[in-house]
Amino acid sequence: MTTDAPVDKRKAIIDALMRLAATRAWSEIEITDIAREAGVSLAEFRDLFPSKGAVLGGLSRQIDRKVLEETTDDLAGEPARERIFDVIMRRFDALEPYKAALRRINRDLQYDPVSLAALRQVAVNSMRFMLAAAGISTEGPLGALKLQGAVLVYANTMRTWLEDDDPALAKTMARLDRELRRGERVLERADDLRRLTAPLRALGRALMEGRRSPRRERQETDEGDADNPAAAI
């Protein structure tokens, strides 16, 4: 399977697609073009990636790995916002060689909802690891909100990064800072709401348990051993 394939061929295919995408419309790039550019056969391409959209997923995982390998514990004592800021900026630095291609792909994929839907899940998976690298948990009551918020922060900032040709990336950093501060406020309000509604949730669970018990008793009376798998036949 793909995990046994040589890494250099996987990277060759990713780089080939990025080279083609820098100068051609996404809809004009065929898998045969990518294979030819990468110097691999169609059979080898198929073993590594099922589609050209999957190659973009491969690029994302390649960037994930680069960021994760280079992330250190230097910022361990810094606020959460500073840690995630550092990790996301590392990600943009790693993506820099592919910027021209990503600019065109981003524009072209706006009209390809199928590819967009697939890439959203890729973004969620990437941000899960980026948050982990920043020491931010995605478990617990607010875990899903943190994860979706990170995806939104990254997507909004990437729009600025794609058009930011300043080597210092001042506009990108300013946008990322604004997005992270906005995300902090959303999480604070969500946490406040969760604490305020905790008694109501506990009351609701108690009421549901109270309603469930008599019904359970009736079921056991009517049906005998409710734990018997044969009762479902």
Disulfide bonds with the S-S distance in Angstrom:
none
